[in-house]
Amino acid sequence: MARGSNATARLVARASQASAFAIATPLTPVGFYPKAGLLPAVVEVRDQPASWNQPGQTRKLMLSDGGSVIEHITNVEPNDSFAYDLTEFQKVFGRLVDHARAEWTFTSVAAGTEILWSYTFFPKRGGGAILSLIVRLLWGPYMQKVLPGIVAEVERQDSGGTPANPATRMSC
């Protein structure tokens, strides 16, 4: 299998490590992952368990282009990190991506908690060069635009504010 194409985003949330983890982990991607150019929005989550925090759990993300992708939680280290694999891509990504892996790491820093979000897409045979270009030119910059909204939601909920999107508050 070819090597994956990586993208990373990092930002500091003004919240404790435990709060940042507890708030960010169960957030639904609806409303936080908008359509951006060729990248579709996440418009619905299906088949998600009441709590989204255990290895082995899966959910299906429905996308604005009519496609979908399946997320499988693979690792959870409370307050420190969680990771999930993505499979069954459809549409353009379905032709290029065999699978992907997302990892979130939460590290205590003087100003709060650094949230590091990394994504690795693994290409199907023959799709490596095109996928690498898409990740570098589209997905990486997209992550840089998405993460501030997630950090803002962490800070809003940590300070006792009302979630920006009612669907974002799920039990952890």
N, C-alpha and C positions, 0 to 999 in steps of 0.2 A: 504494500500500500504506500502511496506517495505521502510525503510529509505534509503536515497541515499548514494552513495559512492563518496567522495569528493577528489579533488586534487587542489592544488594551486601553482601558480608560481608568483614571483614578481621580478621586476628589475627597476632600475632608468634610465630614458632617459634624456640625456642632451638637454632638450627642455622645453619650457613653458608648463604649464598644457593645455592651449587652443590649442597650436600647437600639442602636443602629442595626444590629443583627436581628433582633426580635421584630423590628418594624419592616426592614427591607426584605427579609426572607419570604414572608407570605404575601407580599404585594402581588396583585394581579397585574400582568403587563398591559391590560386594556387601559388606554388613556395615557400610558407612559411611553408606548412604542408607536408613534404616529407614522403615517405614510411619509416617506421622504424620497422624492424622485422615483427611482425604480424599485425602491424597497417598500413593500406593502406594510400597512398598519396591522397590529394585532387588534381584532375587533371583538373577539369572544374567546372565553376559555370553557372547554367542555371536559367533563369527567374528572374534575379536580376533587380530591378528598376534602373534607371539612378543614383539616389542617394540612398545610403544604410544608412539611418539615421532616419527613422520614425517608431514608433510602428505600428504594423500591417503588415509591409512589410515582404515578404518571398522570399527565394531563395533556389535552390536545388544544393547541392554539389555532384558532381560525383566523385567517388573514384576509385583508381587504381585496386581494386579487382572486379570491375564491379558493386559494390553496390552504394548506394546513401543515403543521409540524407537531411531532410528539416529543414531549419533554419527560425524561426519566431521572429522578433524583438518584444520584449515585453515592454521594458523601455528604454528611452533615457533622460538623464539629461545632457544637453549640458555642455561640459568641465569637467564633473564629472564622469559620468558612463553610460554604456549601457549594456543591457542584452538581451539574446535571448534564446528561447527554441528550442530544437532539437527533431524531431519526425521522424517516418517512417524509422528507422534504418533497414538496410538489412544485409545479410550475418550473420556472427557470432554475431555481436552486435544486429542484429534484433531478434535473439533468446533469448538474455539476457536482452536487454534494452527496457523498456517501453518508457522512454523519458529522456532527459537530459536538464540541464540549464547551460548556460555559462554567467558569469558576468565579466565585465571589469570596474575597478575603477581607476581613475586618481587623484593623490593627489600631490599637490605642496610640494616639499621638497627643502632643501638648494641647492642640486646638480642638480635640475631640476624637474622632475615629476616621482613619483613612480607609476608604472603600476602594478596593482594587477589583475591577471587573475584567476578566480576560475571556476571549473567545477564540477557539481554534476550529476551523472548518477543514475537514478531510475530504479531498476530492475523489470523485469517481475516476476511473481510468480515462485518461485523456483530458480531464477537466482542470488539471492543476494550474496551468498558466492563466486561464481565464478567471478561475476562482481567486487566485492570488491577486489579480488586478481588481476584482470586485471588492475583495476584503480591504485592500489598501486604499482604493479610491472612494468606496461607498460605505462599507460597513464600519471601518475604523472611525471616520468622521461622524457617522451616525451615532456610534456609542458615545462620542464626546458631547453630542447634543442630548442624548437620552439621560445620561447619568445625572446631570444637574437637577432634573425634575424628580428623580428618585431621592436624591440627597435633600431637596427641598421638602419632600413628603416626610422623610425621616425626621427632619428638624421640626416640621409642623406638628407631627404626632408626638414627638418627644416633649415638646413644650405644652402639650395638652390641647393643641389646636384641633380643629375639625379636619378630617382628611379632605383633600381637594376633590377627590373622586370617591363617592360613597362605596364603590365596588372595591376600593383599595384596602379596606380594613377587613382582614380575614383572621380568624383565630389562628394562633401560632402554637 
